[in-house]
Amino acid sequence: MDGYTPAQASAITGLPLAAVHKAIDSRLIRPRSARSGGSVRRLLTKEQLIYLQLEAEGLRLLPVGTRREIAESIQRSPKTEKLPVANGTALLIEIGTARRAVENQLKHLARMGEMVVSDPEIMRGTPVFKGTRIPVDLVADMLTQGATAEEILGGYPTLSKEKIAIAPLYMRAFPRRGRPSRRPWQGKKARGRKSYPLGSLLRSA
C-alpha cells in the first residue's frame, strides 16, 4: 500500500483514533497528503505505524520532545531493534517488538482485502464478503449486539470464523462515511456487549 489512513493506523495498532490524530496534530509524526475523490487524505508510513504502536504500548507517558526524537529515529533507522533513550533514567525502547506486532496486523489487513469486496452492482457498493451478499457491517453489528461466532454461522453458513473475526477490524479500518442507512438488525435489544479478539476466534476454527 502507498500509505495508511489514521483509521487504519488505529485498527492496526489498537491506539484510539483520537490519539492517532493527536500524534499527527502535535507533529510527532508527519503524514503525507494525498488527493482522493476530491478530498485530501493523510497517509502514514509503516515506520509511523511502528511509532504509533509504541504509543499504544505506553510511550505516551514520556515527554513530547522525547517521543518526537523516538519517532524521528524510527523513520531514519526502521530496522533498529532497540533504541536507548536518555530521559533522566536509562530507557531502552523495544522497537523490534513493536515492528513485528505491526507487521502481523498488516497481514490481517491484507487478508481482509482478499475476503471483502465493494462493487456498485452488489448491495449498492456496501462492502460484502467475497462470493456472498453478506455485508461486513452486518456481521460486525451482530457481534456488537452480543451474537457469538457460532450463532452467526448458524444463520450464515457460507461465512467462516476467520471472516467473522475480521468484521470488527475491517469496520474500524474502513469506517462508513456519511450517515449510515437504517439496518434491519439494528434497534434490537443487545444481549450484552462482548469483544472478540481476532486470535481467540481463529484458535477454535
N, C-alpha and C positions, 0 to 999 in steps of 0.2 A: 504494500500500500504506500501511497505518496505521503501519507500522514494520518494522524488520528485526531478525531474531534474531541472536545472536552468531555462529551457524554461517553465516548468510547474509552477515554482515559479513566473516567470514573468507574466504568464497568470492569475494566481490566485490573485496576489497582485496588478497588474497594474504597478509594477515597471519595467522600461525598462530593457531588458535583459543585456545590458552593465552594468547597475548599480548593477544587481544581481552578475555578475561576479566580479565587483569591490569590492563588500562587501566580497566575498569569498577570492579574492586575497589580500585584506587588512587584512584578518584574523579576520574580525568582526564576522564571522560565519565560522565554520569548518565542511564542509560536510564529509561524509564518502565515500570512494571509493569502487566501485563495478564493477566487470568484467561482460561484456555482449557482446556476439558475437565477442570476440577477442579484444574488446576495453574497456577502463576504463571510467566509468561514475561517476560523482559526484552527490550524492544523499543527499537531505536536509530533516530534520525532520519537523514535524508540528510546533514545537516551533521556529525553524529557519524561517519558513514561517511567523509566527506571528511577529517576529522581522522585516522581510523584509516589512511586511505590514506597520509597524511603519515608516520604512524608506520612503515608498511611501507617507506617510501622513506628512512628513516634518522632520523626525528625522535626516535626512542628514545634517541639519543646525547646529547640535551640534558637538562639538569636537570628534575626533575619539576615544579618551580614554573613554569619557563618553558613547558613543554609544556601545563600547565594553563591558563596565560594564552592560549596559542595556541588551545586548544580553545574557550575562552570567547569569544574574538574571532571565531572562525568561526561560533559559534552566534548571536552578535549581528549579524554582517555577513556572511552566507553568500555574497554576490555579490562580495566583495573578491577582487581578482586577486592582489595581492602584499601581504605583511604584514612590515614591518620589525620586527626583534626585537633589543633591546639585551641582549647576553649576554657582556659583556666585549669582544666583537668585533661588528662590524656584520653582521647576518644578514638575508637577505631570503627569506622563505618563499613559495614559488610555490603559492599556494592554487588559483589558476585552473587550473593543470595537473592538480592532484590532483582538482579537481571534475570536469573533463572526463573523466578516467580512470574515476571512479566512475559518471558518467552513462552512459558507454559500457558498463560492466559491468552497470548496471541494465537496459539494453536487452536484454542477453543473458538476464538473469533473467526479464524479461517474456516474452521469446521462449520460454523454457523452459515457462512457464505455458501457452503456446499449443500446445506439442508433446507435453506429458506430461499424463496423466490418471490419477486414482486413484479407482476405482469398486469398492465392496464386491462387486459381481457379476462383476468381472473379476479373476481371479487373487487373489481374497480381498483386494482393495484394494491390492495391490502396484502401485506406480507403473509404468505402461507407456506406451510411445509411442502417441499417439492414433491410433486406427484399426487397432491391432495388439494382439497379446497378448505382445509382447516386453518383458520387464522392463528398466527403465533400469539397474538394478544389475547385471543380467547383462552388458550391454554394457560398463559401467564395469569390471567384474571381468575381462572378456576383454581389455580394454586393459591392465589391470594385469598380466595374465598374459603380455603381450607380443604380442598379436594386432595386426595392422595394420588400418587402416580398410578396405582392400581385401579382406582376409580376412573381416572381419565382414560386409561387403556381399555376399560370395560365399555366405555361409550365410543371410543375412537381406536379400534384395534389396529388401524393402519399406522398408528404412531409407534414410537419406541420409547423406552425410558430415557435414552440419550436425547431424543428430540424434546421430550417433556422437560428435561433438566435444563436445556439451553434456552427455553422460552423466556424466563425472567431476565436472564443475562442479555438476551437479544433485545428485549424491550428497553433495557437500561442503556444499552449501547446505541440503539436506534429508536429513540423515543418518538411517539406520534407527534406530528406537527398540527397546529391549529386545534380547533375544538373537536374532540372525538365524537363520532356519531353514537347514537344510543345502541348499546349491545343488549340482546335479549337475555343474556345471562347475568347482566348487572342488576342491582337493586334487590337481589335476593339476600336473605339473612345469611351472614357468614357463620360457619361452624367453628370459628376460632382462627386467628391468623397464625400461619405456620411458615417457616422458612425451609427451603430445600436446597442445601449446598449441592453444587454440581457433583462433587465427588461422592457424596453419600447416596445419591440416586443411581449413579453409574455402578457402584460397587455391587449392588444387588441385582444388576441387569443380567 
